[in-house]
Amino acid sequence: MAKKSFGKFLALATITGAVAAGVSYFLKYRSFHAELEEDFHDFEDDGFDGTLPHEGESSPRNYVSLGEKKGEAMEAVEDAAAAAAEKAAETAGQAAEKVEEAAREVKEHAAEAAGTAKDMTTTIEEDTQA
């Protein structure tokens, strides 16, 4: 019975968190676009005539080949992703242990409360019979 109620609690907590994240994202998204629209109107009439300062000139840029560096970068990304996945699994395991411990404590407190309630009921019944 405790597993079912804990599962329901966990599902409710997950849904509540998802709704809160969605609302937060929506509010941030809306305020960001309001600021963006305001900034757009601020620069709407800044006197730009449509020509760029270096139009017609050739670019003096030097380009670098990615050959070997690209492979090294991919390896670094894969290593970082593996390390992140390992850390996430470790953190999830620790969180599960803490939740299990908290559930155990709640179960103990509930058993104590039930015992106390039973004792009080017995005492009240004895007092009413006497």
C-alpha positions as CSV (number, residue, x, y, z in Angstrom):
1,M,0.0,0.0,0.0
2,A,2.8,2.3,0.9
3,K,4.4,1.8,-2.5
4,K,1.2,2.8,-4.3
5,S,0.8,6.0,-2.4
6,F,4.5,6.8,-2.7
7,G,4.2,6.3,-6.5
8,K,1.2,8.5,-6.6
9,F,3.0,11.1,-4.6
10,L,6.0,10.9,-6.9
11,A,3.8,11.2,-10.0
12,L,1.9,14.2,-8.5
13,A,5.3,15.9,-7.7
14,T,6.5,15.3,-11.2
15,I,3.4,16.7,-12.8
16,T,3.4,19.7,-10.5
17,G,7.1,20.4,-11.3
18,A,6.4,20.1,-15.0
19,V,3.5,22.5,-14.8
20,A,5.6,25.0,-12.8
21,A,8.4,24.7,-15.3
22,G,6.0,25.3,-18.2
23,V,4.4,28.3,-16.5
24,S,7.9,29.7,-15.7
25,Y,9.1,29.2,-19.3
26,F,6.0,30.8,-20.7
27,L,6.3,33.9,-18.5
28,K,10.0,34.3,-19.3
29,Y,9.3,33.8,-23.0
30,R,6.6,36.4,-23.0
31,S,8.7,39.0,-21.1
32,F,11.7,38.3,-23.4
33,H,9.6,39.0,-26.5
34,A,8.1,42.1,-25.0
35,E,11.7,43.4,-24.3
36,L,12.8,42.4,-27.8
37,E,9.9,44.2,-29.4
38,E,10.7,47.3,-27.3
39,D,14.3,47.1,-28.4
40,F,13.3,46.7,-32.0
41,H,11.2,49.9,-31.9
42,D,14.0,51.8,-30.2
43,F,16.3,51.1,-33.2
44,E,13.7,51.4,-35.9
45,D,14.5,54.9,-37.0
46,D,18.3,55.2,-36.3
47,G,19.1,56.6,-39.8
48,F,20.5,53.4,-41.4
49,D,20.5,53.9,-45.2
50,G,21.0,50.2,-46.1
51,T,24.6,50.2,-47.1
52,L,27.3,48.4,-45.1
53,P,30.6,50.2,-44.4
54,H,32.8,47.6,-46.2
55,E,30.5,46.8,-49.1
56,G,32.5,45.9,-52.3
57,E,35.8,45.3,-50.5
58,S,37.3,41.9,-50.2
59,S,37.5,40.3,-46.8
60,P,40.9,40.0,-45.2
61,R,39.9,37.0,-43.1
62,N,42.0,33.9,-42.7
63,Y,40.3,30.6,-42.3
64,V,41.5,27.6,-40.3
65,S,41.1,24.0,-41.3
66,L,39.2,21.9,-38.8
67,G,40.5,18.5,-39.9
68,E,42.2,17.0,-36.8
69,K,40.8,19.4,-34.3
70,K,37.3,18.4,-35.2
71,G,38.0,14.8,-34.3
72,E,39.6,15.8,-31.0
73,A,36.6,18.1,-30.2
74,M,34.2,15.2,-30.9
75,E,36.1,13.0,-28.5
76,A,36.1,15.7,-25.8
77,V,32.4,16.1,-26.3
78,E,31.8,12.4,-26.0
79,D,33.9,12.2,-22.9
80,A,32.1,15.1,-21.3
81,A,28.7,13.5,-22.2
82,A,29.8,10.2,-20.6
83,A,31.0,11.9,-17.5
84,A,27.8,14.0,-17.2
85,A,25.7,10.8,-17.6
86,E,27.7,9.0,-14.9
87,K,27.3,12.0,-12.5
88,A,23.6,12.2,-13.2
89,A,23.2,8.5,-12.5
90,E,25.1,8.8,-9.3
91,T,23.0,11.8,-8.2
92,A,19.8,10.0,-9.1
93,G,21.0,7.1,-7.0
94,Q,21.7,9.3,-4.0
95,A,18.4,11.0,-4.4
96,A,16.6,7.6,-4.5
97,E,18.4,6.6,-1.3
98,K,17.4,9.8,0.5
99,V,13.8,9.4,-0.6
100,E,13.8,5.8,0.5
101,E,15.2,6.8,3.9
102,A,12.6,9.6,4.3
103,A,9.8,7.1,3.4
104,R,11.1,4.7,6.0
105,E,11.1,7.4,8.6
106,V,7.5,8.4,7.7
107,K,6.5,4.8,7.9
108,E,8.0,4.5,11.4
109,H,6.3,7.8,12.6
110,A,3.0,6.6,11.2
111,A,3.4,3.3,13.0
112,E,4.1,5.1,16.2
113,A,1.1,7.4,15.7
114,A,-1.1,4.4,15.0
115,G,0.2,2.7,18.2
116,T,-0.4,5.9,20.2
117,A,-3.9,6.2,18.8
118,K,-4.7,2.6,19.6
119,D,-3.4,3.0,23.2
120,M,-5.6,6.2,23.6
121,T,-8.6,4.3,22.2
122,T,-8.1,1.5,24.6
123,T,-7.7,3.9,27.5
124,I,-10.8,5.8,26.5
125,E,-12.8,2.5,26.2
126,E,-11.5,1.4,29.7
127,D,-12.5,4.7,31.2
128,T,-16.0,4.6,29.7
129,Q,-16.6,1.0,30.9
130,A,-15.4,1.8,34.4
